[in-house]
Amino acid sequence: MTSLSGAIVGSPYPERDEPREGKLDRMLATVQYFAGGVRTRNKRLENIVEATGEQATGLDLLSAQELRSRAAALRPLLRREGLSSIALAGAAFALVREAATRTLGLRHFDVQLIGGWAMLRGMLAEMETGEGKTLTATLTAATAALAGRAVHIITVNDYLAERDAEWMRPTYEALGLSVGCIRQGMQPDARRAAYGCDVTYCSNKEIAFDYLRDRMVLGGKPRAIAMKIDALGGGGTNRRLLLRGLQFAIVDEADSVLVDEARTPLILSAEAKHGQEELVYRQALGLAKQLAEDDYKVVSSAIELTESGERTLQQLAQTLSGIWRGPRRREQLVRQGLTALHRFHRDKHYLVREGKVVIIDEHTGRLMPDRSWEQGLHQLIEIKEECELTGRRDTLARISYQRFFRRYLHLCGMTGTASEVGAELWAVYRLRVAKIATHKPMRRQRRPDQVYGRSEIKWSAVIASIEAHRAAGRPVLVGTRSVAASEQLAALLDSARLPYRLLNARQDEHEAEIVAQAGAPGCITVATNMAGRGTDIKLAPGVAESGGLHVIATELNDSGRIDRQLFGRCARQGDPGSCEAILAIEEDLVKSFFPLAEARFRDRRSLPAWLGKIIFRIAQWRAEHAHSRARRELLDLDDYLGDVLAFSGRGE
């Protein structure tokens, strides 16, 4: 293992020691970014194309066994010289490209070579949607694996991890490399075997929780000397560990994983005994239902009691005993009750399936059956939905994504939307963004937004747009933000007698089939964020001549980057395509982050496109600012807790 400053290397569990940075350090890094001190010269990255071409001579004449032998001969050179040599990287890239051509029928484009080299240099490659990031990752992953690194390719969900692992497996195996995949529900032995492979595909949540499980085995941070003694003595610690350390990470959809999902800490917990908690939660929900609208307010997406609310609650709790006598605990419980009643909604934030509350991931639209909300919120929602109450869960270990990913010895990634958060990526992770050109000219047409006051008018406009594009023989993808909204649109399409396919958390088992048919002429697909990232909709023959896929956004997300991901489903790899947003002022984004505009314009039938654009941009700016502040506060809290726990000897 290459020696790295501040890293635990040469141990059975290598990882980087976290930099001790405070708010001032991150502020200075942000200033450095905007001052131009962090720039990537793509001209230097382009040198990999020539280096790969020079090393490719004669590879097409080798047999499969000779190609594998050539890869094996490269291993000791990469281990000794590291990953910074462009000549050795060019040799590895040439082998990977030849293997992919033979096994997949896909040959890496020059821009993919540049993206792979950028990641090998520890950067985040910003590549337009449809430019083949999955294939690009094989260049970086195979080169690092040949150099002896344990490579983790981390993406946003199990579906993409499993799909990419199976799709790219023949290329790796042609070079003598093994491939593993981590999926939800796997047993420890199967996980350990998958992490033992040269290249492992997994979702961000699965690997982060497995890391926390390893931390619990180790009692905190890895103790290199103790682990070596244990290994020499034949002890069982290493056999109980799942990972082989945090050596080399390629983060797919990096802005989603490293930024959007970094607002929530990862908490490993265990079920605690019920005791009298069910009664307490029922009382909390009952008290919350008795409060009037002026007894509470929403502050930065959190519910706070007003002074009148505190007085009302004190009066209501006079007949109760125990914890209801103390104002702090009483108010905390009732705030959670109000949150369960008014901030978390069925078919938007969760589903009720087989009598259980199942969380829907807001970023991916997928179910998370093994996750639960903390501090009693999950139990309060179960009572609200009249479901069987699960036990309260005690925290065993916790970490934020910021702290977790900064521990990798080598961190890199790829995404189609990173420039907007380049400063934060540099300040937190020291990741530079390298913008990679497209292989073919972009042919996407963005049509003017249609902005209405009320939702019912918006839905009528959505139906009209779907009908028009379907009549022209074009497939249509309609994006919604929630299961409820997708099913509302489905009911309207039923009324209009328009055939469609519905993709949301209820149909997750049919995802591959629905996506495979979404590019057929006249096909209508209604989808939540499940179709937003990593989804490649192939156009059927003749569709490109009709104008390609048309994408309609029926709501904007809190970040414009997520909207760009949805629009990026069309006009991929030089194909034609178009997109538009058909919006209503009265819906969540404006209501939550620009309520003044929502109150002023919700009764208007329609708004000029320029005015609607201003309103939604202000709402998104406020949402992004609030989320950025939440991420900073979480990182500061995580650093503080890390210091406190380390001082107490408990580790994580």
N, C-alpha and C positions, 0 to 999 in steps of 0.2 A: 504494500500500500504506500502510495506517495505520501511523503511527510507534509502535513498541512498545519499551519499555525493555528493554535487553539482547537485542535481536533484530537479526539481519542482514536489513535490509529494503531495498527498492528495488534489489536486486541480481538477477542472473539466477537465483540459487539462494537464495531467502530462507529463513531458519530462525532459531530463537531460540538465543541463546547460553545454555548451561546455567547454572543458578544454582549457585554454589559453596556447597553445603550439606554439613555434616557430620552426624555422629550426633546432636550436641546440637540442631542446627536441626530435625531430624526429630522428636526427642523433644519439643521445645517445641511443634511443630505438632500432635503427637498430644495433648498436654495441652490445647492450645487447642481441639481438636475436642471432647474429652470435657467440657471446661468450658463448652461451649455457645457458643463464639465463632464457630463455623462452622455456621450454620443458614440454611436457605432458607425464606423465607416464601412459601408457595404462593399466598397471596392476591395478592401482587404479580404472580406469574406468570399468574394467571388474567385479568389485564387484557388479555392478548393476544386473548382470545375476543371481547371487545367491539370491540377495534381491528380485528380481522379482519372482523367483521360490518359495521362501518361502511364498510369499503373494498370490500365485496362487492356493493354495490348496482349493478345493471345489468350485471354481468359475464356473466350467463346469456344476455343478449341479443346479445352480441358474436359476430361470426364468428370462425372459427379464425385468420384472418389478423389481425383486429383484436385478438384476445387476445395473439397474439405481438407485435404492435406495442406493446401496453400494457406487456408485459414489457420490451421493448427500451427504452421510454421511462423505465423504472424504473432501468435500469442506471447511468446517470451519477449519479443521486441517491444510490443505495446506495454507489457508489464514493466520492462526496464526503463523505457523512454517516457512513459506516460502518454497523456492524450493531447499534448500541445504540439506535437510534430505534425506538420501539414503533410509531409511525405508519407508517414505511416497512416495517417487518417485517410489520405487519398487511396492508399493500397487497400485499406479496410472497406472504404466506400465502394471501390471498384468491385470487390468481392461480393458485397451485399447487393449491389445493383445487378450483377450477373446472376446471383442466386434468385433474386426477385423476378428477373426476366424469365428464368427457366421454370420456376415453380408457380408463379402467379400470372405470368404473361404481362407483367407491369414493369416498365423500365423507368427508373427515377429520372425526372426532368432536371435540368440544371438548377432551377430555382429550389427544388427539393434538396439537392446537394448543398446549396448555400444555407438553407434552413437547418439541415442536419449538422453542418459545421458550426453554425451559430450556437446551437444547443451544446455541442461538444465543448465549445468555448465558455459555457456557463451563462448563456444569454436566453432571453425569451424571444422566440421567433414569431413575429406577427405575420401570419399567412392568411390571405383571404379565404373565406369559406369555400370549400370545394377544391382547394389546391392540393389535396392529398396529404394531409398531416399524418394520417395513420401510417402511410407508406414512408413518409419522411422520418418518422420516429425509428424505423428499423435501422437506418444508417447510424444514428447516435447510439441506440441501444446495443446493437450487435458489436460496434467498435468498443464500447465500454465493457461489454461482457467478455470479449476476447482479451481485454486488458485485465481481467480478473475481478472486475467490480460486480457486486450483486445489484442488478438493475431493476428498479421498480418503475413501471409505466403506469401512472396514476391518472384516472379519468373520473368523470362525475357520477357514474352509476355502474351497476353490475352488468347491465345489458351491453353497454359499450365495451366494458373490459372483456367480457366473454366473447363478444363478436370479434373484436380486434385480435385477441389471442388466437382464436381458431383461424382467422383469416390469414394472419402473418406467420403462423406456426411453420409452414413448409419452408419459408425463406430462412428462418433461424436454424431449423434442423438440417438444411442443406449445408450449413457452415459448422455443424457439429455442436450447436447450442441447444439447450433444453428450455422449454417454455412452460410456465405455470400460470394458473389463473385463480384468484381468490373470489369466492362468491359468498353471499350471505347464507348463513346456516351451515357452513362447512365445519367439520369437527377439527379439533386441534391437530391431530396427526396429519390430516389432509392439508391443513394450512401450512404446517411445518414443511411438508414435502413440496408444496407449491413455492414457498419462499426459498427453498433450497435449490430451485432451478436457476439457470443463468439469467433469464429474463422473466419477471413476474408482472402480470397485468392485474390491476386491482382498482377499486374505487377509493376515493380519499377517506371516506368514513371507515371502511373496513380496515385499512392499513393503520390509520391513526388509533383506532381502538385496540388493534393487535399490539401496537407499540405500548399503549398504556398497560395492557396485560403483561407484557414483558417487564415493564417498570415495576409492576407489583411483585413479580418473581424476584427481581433484583433488589427490591426494597428501596427504590429511588433510582438515582443515576447509576450507570454501570461502573462497577469497581474492577478496573482492568486487572490489577494484580490478583485480587481474590478470584476472579474468573479464571485466570491462567492456572492458579494453583488447583482450583476445582477441576479444571479440564485435565490437568496432568494426573490428578489423583483419581480420575474416573468418577467424579461426582456427577450428580444429576441435574445441576442447574442448566447447563447448555442444552440438555435434552428437553427441558421444560420450556425453553425459549422458542418463540415462533419465528422471529426474524433473524437475519444475520447482520443486524446493525442497519444504520442509515447511510448507505454508501453512495448511491447514484440514483437520483430521481428525475424522471421526465414527466412533467405535469401537463397533461392534455387539458384543453379548455382552462388554461391557467388563470385567467382573470376570474372565472367563476369559483375555482377552488381556493385560490390565494387571496381573493378580495371579497367577492360576494358572500361566500360562506364563512368568512372569518369574523363575523359579528357574534357568533354563538360559540361558547366553549364546548369542548368535547368532554363529556362526563361519563366515566365508567362507574356504574352503580350496582347495588344488590338490593333485593327486596327485603324490607324490614317488617317487623311484626305489626299487625293492625293496631292493637290496643284500642283506645277510644277515638281513634282518628276519624273513622267514618261519621260518627256523631258530630265531631267538630266541623268536618267539611260540610255536612248537611246544614248545620247551623250557619256557617259562613255564607253558603249560597242563599239560604233563606233571608239572612240579613241584607245581603247585596240586592236581592229582589225588592226589598222594601225601600231602598234609597231612590230619591227622585233625581231627575236629570241634572238639576242644579247642585246636587250633593257631591258631584265628581266632575273631573275634567280630564282631557287627554293631553299629556305633555310629552312630546317626542315619542309618540306611539305607546306611551305607558299611561296608565290610569292613576290619577292622584285624587285624594279626597279634598274637597274644599273645606273651609272653616265650618260652614253650615252642615256639611256632610259629617265632619268629626263630631259635632254636637248631636246630630240626629243619631249617629251610631252609638254614642255614649248612652243616649236615652233608651235605644232599642235593646242594648246589651245589659240593662240594669237587672233584668230578671234572670240572667245567665250567671253562672259561676265559673270558677277555674280560670283558664287562660283568658276568658273574656273580661276579666277585671283589669288586666294590664292594657293600656292604650296602644302601645307599639305593636304587640302581637295581634291584638284585635284588629287594628287598622290594616296590618299586612295581610291577614287572612281575608278580610273583606275586599281589599284591593284585588287579590287573586280571584275572588268570587266574581267581581265586576269584570275582570279580564275574561274569565271563562264565559260570562254571559254576553258581553258586548264586543269583544275584540277577536274572539275565535269562533268561526262559523263552520257549520257542517257542510261538507262537499266543497269547501274552499280550503280550510286549513287541516281538515281531517275527514275521514270516512268512518261510518259505523258499519263494520263487517263482522257477521256472525256474533253479534252482541258485544263487540269490542271496538274501542276507539283506536283507529289507526292513523298516525300522522301522515300528512302529505308533504313531501319536501317542496317548499315554495320555489326553489330554483330549478328543479328538474321535473316537477309534477308527478313524481313517483311515490309509491307507498313506502313507509319505513316501519314495518311491523314490530321490529325489535327496539324501537326508540320510544321514549316517553318524555313528557315535559316535567320539569323539576318544581320543587317548592309547593307541591300539592295541586298544581294547576291541572295535571292529567286527571287526578282523582275528582276534582271539581267538575271537569268536563264530562267524566263518566257519570257522575250523579245527574248533571244537567240532561244527559242523553238517556238516563235510566238504564245504564249498562252495569254489569257486575263490576264491583269496585276492586281494583288491583291494589296491592300493598304499596305503601310509601317506599321510596327507594333511597337508600343512604349512599352518599358519594364515597367511592373508594379511591378514585384518582381522577384528575382533570388536567386538561392542557388546551391551549388554543392552537389553531392552525398556524398562526404566526410563529409561535415557539417551536412547534413540531417541525415545520419545513425548514426553519433556519438551522436545524441540527443535522441536515444532510451534508455530507462532505462535498457533494457536487449536486447543485440544484439548477435545473433548467426547465424550459417548458415551451409550449406553443399554443397559440390561440388565434382567432380571427379578429379579436377586439381587445387590444391592450394599450394603445397609445393614450387613451383618455385617463388611464390610471398609472401611467409610466412613472410619475413622481412617487407615488405610494409604493410601487413595486421596488423601486430603487431604495427608498428610505427604510423600508421594513426588511426586504429580502436581499438587497444589493443585486437585483436583477436588472440588467440593461435590456431594453426592447430593441430588437433588430427587425425593421420592417422589410419584408421580402416581397419582391415584385411578383406579379401574377405571370403564369406561363402563357396565357392568352389574354387579349384585351377584354376588359369587363363589358358586358352587354346588358347590364341590369338597368331597367327604367323605374325610377321612383316617381310615382304619380302624386299630385297634390293631396294633402290630407283633407278628409271630410270631417268636419267637427259640428256636432249637434248638441242641443241642450239636454234633451231627455234620451234615455236608453232605448225606449220603444221606437223612436224615430231612427236612431242609429241602426237598430236591428233590421228595420225595413230597408235601409240603404245597403246593408250587408247582403241581404237576400237579393236585391236588385243587381248588385255587382256580381254575385255568384252566378245568377242566371245569365247575365250578359257574356261572361267569359266561358261558361260551359257551352253556351250556344255556338261560340266560335271554335269549339273543339279543344279548348285548353283545360288542363287540370288546374284545380284551385285548392290551395291549402289555407285554411282559416285558423288563426291562432287566438286562443282565449287564455285567460290567466287562472281559471279555476274549473273544477269539475262541474260546478253548478252552472257556470256560464256556457260551457261546452254543451251541456244537456239542454239548456234553454234554447240555444241555437239549433240543436238537433230537432227539438219539438217544432220550431218554426219551419225548418226544412221539410219535416213530415207534413205540415199543413200546406206547404207550397208544392208537395208531391215531387220533391227533388231527392234523388238517391244520394246517399253519402256514406262515408265510413267514419266512425267515431273512435278517437284515440285519447283516452285519459286513464287515470289510475284504476278505473274499474276494468279496462280492457288491456291491461299491461301484458297479459300473456299472449295477446294477438299482435303485439307491436311490429314484429318483423314482417308478418303477412300484410298488415295495413300499409306500412311504409313501402313495401315492394310494389304495391299496386297504385300508390299515390301519384305516379307520373303518367298514368294512362289517360287517353283523350277523354275529356269531360268528367273525369273523376273528381269528386268533392271530398276532401278530408278535413274534418274538424278535429283540432288537437289542442291540448294544453301545452305547457312548456316541454313535455316529453318529446315533441318534434322540433325543439329549438336548437339543440346542440348535438353535433355528431351524427345527425341524420342526413343521409345522402339519398335524395329522391331521384331515381334514374328516370329520364324521359323515355317514353315509349316511341317507337318509330313514327315519324310524321308529326310529333308534337312540337318539335323545334320549329318546323315550317309554319305552325299555327301561332307562334309567339312564345312557346314555352310555358313553364309553370307561373301561375299568378298567385301571389301571397297577400293575404289580407290580415292585418292586425286589428283586432276589435278592442283592445285596450293596450295602453303603453305600460311598460314596466317601470320600476323605480329608477332604473338605469337605462340610458339610451343604448349602451353596449348590448344589453339583452335583446332589445328590439332589433338591433343590427344582426344578431344571430338568427332571429326568425326570418328576416328579409333575406338573409344569406342562403336560405334553402332554395332560392331561385337563381337563375343565371349563373350556374356553376360551370367552371372549366370551359368558358367561352360560349356556353349555350345562351340563347335569349331568355328573357324572363322579365317580369314586372312585379311591383309591390305597391301597396298603399295602406294607409291607416284610416279606419273609419271609427270615429271616437265619439264619446258623450262626455260632456262636462261634469255631469252629476255622479260619475263613477269614482272608484276608490282613490286613484292617484291624486286627482285635483281636490277631492273631498278631504283627504288626509293632510296634504301638504300645501294647498293653496285654497283654503276654505272660503276666503273672501271672493275669489273668482267664481267658485262653485255656486255660492249664494247669489251672486250678481247675474250670472249668465245661464243658469240651469233651465230657466223658463223660456229662453230664446229657442226658436225652432232650429236655426243654424247660425253659425258664426263664420266670418271670413277666414280663409285658410291662414292668413298672416296672423290674425288675432289668436286663433286656436293654437298655432305653433308657439307663440309667445307664452300663452298660459301654460301649456304642457311643458315647455322648456323650463319655466320658472319652477313648476311643481317638481320636475325631475331634478333640477339643481338642488332644491331644498331637500329632497329625499336622499340624494347622493351625499350631500353635506352631513345630514343626520346619521347616515350609515357609516360614513367615514369617521365621524366623531365616536360612534359606538365601537368601531374597530380599534381606535386609539385607546379608548378607555378600557376595553377588554385586554389589550396588550399591556397597558400599565398595571392593571389589576393582576394579570397573570405573572408579570415580573415580580410584583410585590409578594404574591402568594408563594412564588418559587423561592424568593429570599427567606420568607418566614418559615416555610416547610424545611428548607435546607438547613436553616439555623436550628430547627427543632430535631433534625436528623431523620425526618420522615420522607425526604425526597418528594416525588410527585404524589 
